[in-house]
Amino acid sequence: MKIAEIRELTDEELRSELDRLQRHLFDLRSQAVTEKLEDPSMLTRAKRDVARIMTAMREREGARPEQQAEPMADTGEAE
């Protein structure tokens, strides 16, 4: 899955796709442990797809206006 395709998805679609890919990654890891995984590169591709989706979700969080934090008061104590 390419990042351009991921960015076109809605927030809900991203969450469901992330859940699906994480389950798929778990299955691939299980197959790798039992030595039934035919193509080890599938693990790498699944990990990268998960990372791409998480990156897109984080980008969207950063684009939303965040609440302004109150500045911490200086107590005058030296650290």
TORDOVO-937211 format. One record per residue: residue number from 1; residue in one letter; x, y, z of N, C-alpha, C in turn. Coordinates in Angstrom, 2 decimals. Atoms other than C-alpha are relative to their C-alpha. Last residue first. Layout:
N
+-----+--------+---------+---------+---------+---------+---------+---------+---------+---------+---------+
! num ! residu !     n.x !     n.y !     n.z !    ca.x !    ca.y !    ca.z !     c.x !     c.y !     c.z !
+-----+--------+---------+---------+---------+---------+---------+---------+---------+---------+---------+
! NUM !      A !       X !       Y !       Z !       X !       Y !       Z !       X !       Y !       Z !
...
+-----+--------+---------+---------+---------+---------+---------+---------+---------+---------+---------+
***
This chain:
79
+-----+--------+---------+---------+---------+---------+---------+---------+---------+---------+---------+
! num ! residu !     n.x !     n.y !     n.z !    ca.x !    ca.y !    ca.z !     c.x !     c.y !     c.z !
+-----+--------+---------+---------+---------+---------+---------+---------+---------+---------+---------+
!  79 !      E !    0.02 !    1.46 !    0.20 !   17.40 !   22.45 !   39.81 !    1.36 !   -0.59 !    0.06 !
!  78 !      A !   -1.07 !    0.44 !    0.93 !   17.23 !   25.89 !   41.32 !   -0.07 !   -1.52 !   -0.12 !
!  77 !      E !   -0.89 !    1.01 !   -0.54 !   13.93 !   26.89 !   42.92 !    1.00 !   -0.40 !   -1.07 !
!  76 !      G !   -1.21 !   -0.61 !   -0.50 !   12.39 !   30.16 !   41.77 !    0.98 !   -0.99 !    0.58 !
!  75 !      T !    0.05 !   -0.03 !   -1.46 !    8.94 !   28.65 !   41.51 !    1.24 !    0.63 !    0.60 !
!  74 !      D !   -1.36 !    0.15 !   -0.53 !    8.63 !   29.50 !   37.83 !   -0.06 !    0.17 !    1.52 !
!  73 !      A !   -0.44 !   -1.15 !   -0.82 !    5.05 !   28.93 !   36.78 !    1.39 !   -0.29 !    0.54 !
!  72 !      M !   -0.28 !    0.35 !   -1.38 !    4.53 !   26.39 !   34.03 !    0.54 !    1.21 !    0.74 !
!  71 !      P !   -1.43 !   -0.03 !   -0.30 !    2.99 !   27.77 !   30.87 !    0.21 !   -0.29 !    1.49 !
!  70 !      E !   -0.31 !   -1.12 !   -0.88 !   -0.61 !   26.59 !   30.43 !    1.50 !    0.00 !    0.25 !
!  69 !      A !   -0.36 !    0.35 !   -1.38 !   -0.88 !   24.20 !   27.53 !    0.33 !    1.26 !    0.76 !
!  68 !      Q !   -1.18 !   -0.70 !   -0.49 !   -2.68 !   25.34 !   24.41 !    0.24 !   -0.38 !    1.46 !
!  67 !      Q !    0.29 !   -0.88 !   -1.12 !   -5.08 !   22.74 !   23.14 !    1.29 !    0.62 !    0.48 !
!  66 !      E !   -0.17 !    0.61 !   -1.32 !   -4.11 !   21.35 !   19.78 !   -0.34 !    1.02 !    1.07 !
!  65 !      P !   -0.41 !   -0.98 !   -1.02 !   -5.42 !   22.44 !   16.42 !    0.04 !   -0.66 !    1.37 !
!  64 !      R !    1.14 !   -0.51 !   -0.77 !   -5.49 !   19.42 !   14.14 !    0.48 !    1.03 !    1.00 !
!  63 !      A !    0.66 !   -1.03 !    0.79 !   -2.62 !   19.04 !   11.67 !   -1.20 !    0.60 !    0.73 !
!  62 !      G !   -0.79 !   -1.21 !   -0.04 !   -0.47 !   17.18 !   14.19 !   -0.66 !    1.15 !   -0.75 !
!  61 !      E !    0.09 !   -0.52 !   -1.37 !   -3.13 !   14.54 !   14.71 !    0.75 !    1.32 !    0.11 !
!  60 !      R !    1.33 !   -0.59 !   -0.15 !   -3.41 !   14.11 !   10.94 !   -0.18 !    0.57 !    1.40 !
!  59 !      E !    0.02 !   -1.24 !    0.77 !    0.33 !   13.59 !   10.62 !   -1.34 !    0.71 !    0.18 !
!  58 !      R !   -0.71 !   -1.00 !   -0.80 !    0.17 !   11.02 !   13.44 !    0.03 !    1.34 !   -0.72 !
!  57 !      M !    0.86 !   -0.35 !   -1.14 !   -2.50 !    9.05 !   11.59 !    0.66 !    1.08 !    0.85 !
!  56 !      A !    1.10 !   -0.81 !    0.53 !   -0.46 !    9.15 !    8.37 !   -0.94 !    0.44 !    1.13 !
!  55 !      T !   -0.55 !   -1.31 !    0.36 !    2.61 !    7.93 !   10.25 !   -1.09 !    0.92 !   -0.49 !
!  54 !      M !   -0.20 !   -0.73 !   -1.25 !    0.63 !    5.11 !   11.88 !    0.57 !    1.39 !   -0.27 !
!  53 !      I !    1.31 !   -0.39 !   -0.51 !   -0.60 !    4.05 !    8.45 !    0.14 !    0.79 !    1.29 !
!  52 !      R !    0.54 !   -1.05 !    0.88 !    2.90 !    4.08 !    7.00 !   -1.34 !    0.51 !    0.52 !
!  51 !      A !   -0.71 !   -1.24 !   -0.28 !    4.29 !    2.15 !    9.98 !   -0.54 !    1.15 !   -0.85 !
!  50 !      V !    0.47 !   -0.45 !   -1.31 !    1.65 !   -0.57 !    9.61 !    0.64 !    1.35 !    0.33 !
!  49 !      D !    1.36 !   -0.49 !    0.20 !    2.46 !   -0.82 !    5.90 !   -0.59 !    0.52 !    1.31 !
!  48 !      R !   -0.09 !   -1.32 !    0.65 !    6.17 !   -1.04 !    6.71 !   -1.39 !    0.58 !   -0.24 !
!  47 !      K !   -0.50 !   -0.97 !   -0.98 !    5.62 !   -3.87 !    9.18 !    0.03 !    1.40 !   -0.58 !
!  46 !      A !    1.08 !   -0.24 !   -0.96 !    3.47 !   -5.77 !    6.67 !    0.42 !    1.04 !    1.04 !
!  45 !      R !    1.03 !   -0.80 !    0.66 !    6.08 !   -5.40 !    3.93 !   -1.13 !    0.34 !    0.96 !
!  44 !      T !   -0.52 !   -1.35 !    0.19 !    8.86 !   -6.61 !    6.23 !   -1.05 !    0.91 !   -0.62 !
!  43 !      L !   -0.12 !   -0.62 !   -1.32 !    6.89 !   -9.64 !    7.34 !    0.44 !    1.45 !   -0.12 !
!  42 !      M !    1.36 !   -0.41 !   -0.36 !    5.93 !  -10.48 !    3.75 !   -0.01 !    0.68 !    1.37 !
!  41 !      S !    0.13 !   -1.42 !    0.31 !    9.64 !  -10.52 !    2.90 !   -1.40 !    0.52 !    0.31 !
!  40 !      P !   -0.35 !   -0.84 !   -1.14 !    9.86 !  -13.85 !    4.73 !   -0.13 !    1.50 !   -0.27 !
!  39 !      D !   -0.68 !   -1.20 !    0.50 !    7.98 !  -15.61 !    1.91 !    0.30 !    0.94 !    1.16 !
!  38 !      E !   -0.68 !    0.27 !    1.26 !    6.98 !  -19.22 !    2.66 !    0.82 !    1.20 !   -0.49 !
!  37 !      L !    0.06 !   -1.22 !    0.80 !    6.17 !  -18.80 !    6.34 !    0.81 !   -0.21 !   -1.27 !
!  36 !      K !    0.94 !    0.24 !    1.10 !    5.57 !  -22.27 !    7.79 !   -0.14 !    1.23 !   -0.90 !
!  35 !      E !   -0.73 !    0.28 !    1.24 !    8.62 !  -22.25 !   10.07 !   -0.93 !   -0.36 !   -1.16 !
!  34 !      T !    0.25 !    1.42 !    0.28 !    6.48 !  -22.42 !   13.23 !    0.63 !   -0.45 !   -1.31 !
!  33 !      V !   -0.47 !    0.78 !   -1.14 !    7.97 !  -19.13 !   14.40 !   -0.15 !   -1.49 !   -0.26 !
!  32 !      A !   -1.47 !   -0.03 !    0.02 !    7.57 !  -17.54 !   10.98 !    0.57 !   -0.85 !    1.13 !
!  31 !      Q !   -0.47 !    0.91 !    1.05 !    3.94 !  -18.63 !   10.78 !    1.52 !   -0.06 !   -0.03 !
!  30 !      S !    0.28 !    1.36 !   -0.46 !    3.21 !  -16.99 !   14.11 !    0.48 !   -1.02 !   -1.01 !
!  29 !      R !   -1.02 !    0.33 !   -1.02 !    4.95 !  -13.83 !   12.95 !   -0.21 !   -1.41 !    0.53 !
!  28 !      L !   -1.27 !    0.24 !    0.70 !    2.82 !  -13.81 !    9.80 !    1.10 !   -0.37 !    0.99 !
!  27 !      D !    0.08 !    1.31 !    0.67 !   -0.37 !  -14.23 !   11.85 !    1.32 !   -0.34 !   -0.71 !
!  26 !      F !   -0.05 !    1.02 !   -1.05 !    0.62 !  -11.33 !   14.12 !   -0.03 !   -1.40 !   -0.62 !
!  25 !      L !   -1.39 !    0.06 !   -0.44 !    1.36 !   -9.19 !   11.05 !    0.17 !   -1.05 !    1.10 !
!  24 !      H !   -0.74 !    0.69 !    1.06 !   -2.08 !  -10.00 !    9.64 !    1.47 !   -0.17 !    0.40 !
!  23 !      R !    0.37 !    1.42 !   -0.11 !   -3.72 !   -9.01 !   12.94 !    0.77 !   -0.83 !   -1.03 !
!  22 !      Q !   -0.63 !    0.50 !   -1.23 !   -1.75 !   -5.75 !   12.88 !   -0.36 !   -1.46 !    0.23 !
!  21 !      L !   -1.42 !    0.26 !    0.25 !   -2.73 !   -5.20 !    9.25 !    0.72 !   -0.52 !    1.23 !
!  20 !      R !   -0.12 !    1.15 !    0.90 !   -6.45 !   -5.60 !    9.96 !    1.47 !   -0.35 !   -0.23 !
!  19 !      D !    0.37 !    1.22 !   -0.74 !   -6.32 !   -3.29 !   12.98 !    0.20 !   -1.24 !   -0.86 !
!  18 !      L !   -1.08 !    0.25 !   -0.96 !   -4.44 !   -0.66 !   10.96 !   -0.28 !   -1.26 !    0.81 !
!  17 !      E !   -1.11 !    0.56 !    0.77 !   -6.96 !   -0.96 !    8.12 !    1.19 !   -0.30 !    0.91 !
!  16 !      S !    0.36 !    1.38 !    0.33 !   -9.82 !   -0.47 !   10.59 !    1.11 !   -0.68 !   -0.80 !
!  15 !      R !    0.01 !    0.82 !   -1.22 !   -8.17 !    2.60 !   12.11 !   -0.31 !   -1.46 !   -0.32 !
!  14 !      L !   -1.38 !    0.19 !   -0.45 !   -7.33 !    4.08 !    8.71 !    0.06 !   -0.91 !    1.22 !
!  13 !      E !   -0.59 !    0.99 !    0.90 !  -10.88 !    3.51 !    7.45 !    1.45 !   -0.28 !    0.39 !
!  12 !      E !    0.58 !    1.30 !   -0.36 !  -12.23 !    5.36 !   10.49 !    0.59 !   -1.12 !   -0.86 !
!  11 !      D !   -0.55 !    0.42 !   -1.30 !   -9.86 !    8.28 !    9.94 !   -0.50 !   -1.38 !    0.39 !
!  10 !      T !    0.54 !   -0.76 !   -1.12 !  -10.82 !    8.50 !    6.25 !    0.64 !   -0.52 !    1.30 !
!   9 !      L !    0.95 !    0.69 !   -0.87 !   -8.57 !    7.08 !    3.53 !   -0.50 !    0.93 !    1.11 !
!   8 !      E !    1.35 !   -0.20 !    0.52 !   -6.95 !    9.27 !    0.86 !   -1.07 !   -0.63 !    0.90 !
!   7 !      R !    0.44 !   -1.35 !   -0.33 !   -3.71 !    9.54 !    2.86 !   -1.40 !    0.29 !   -0.51 !
!   6 !      I !    0.32 !   -0.06 !   -1.43 !   -3.30 !    5.76 !    2.72 !   -0.56 !    1.37 !    0.36 !
!   5 !      E !    1.26 !    0.72 !   -0.20 !   -3.47 !    5.66 !   -1.07 !   -0.46 !    0.11 !    1.45 !
!   4 !      A !    1.03 !   -0.82 !    0.65 !   -0.78 !    8.35 !   -1.33 !   -1.38 !   -0.65 !    0.17 !
!   3 !      I !    0.38 !   -1.07 !   -0.93 !    1.33 !    6.46 !    1.23 !   -1.09 !    0.88 !   -0.61 !
!   2 !      K !   -0.81 !   -1.21 !    0.11 !    1.39 !    3.38 !   -0.97 !   -0.55 !    1.09 !    0.90 !
!   1 !      M !    0.85 !   -1.17 !    0.00 !    0.00 !    0.00 !    0.00 !    0.90 !    1.23 !    0.00 !
+-----+--------+---------+---------+---------+---------+---------+---------+---------+---------+---------+
***
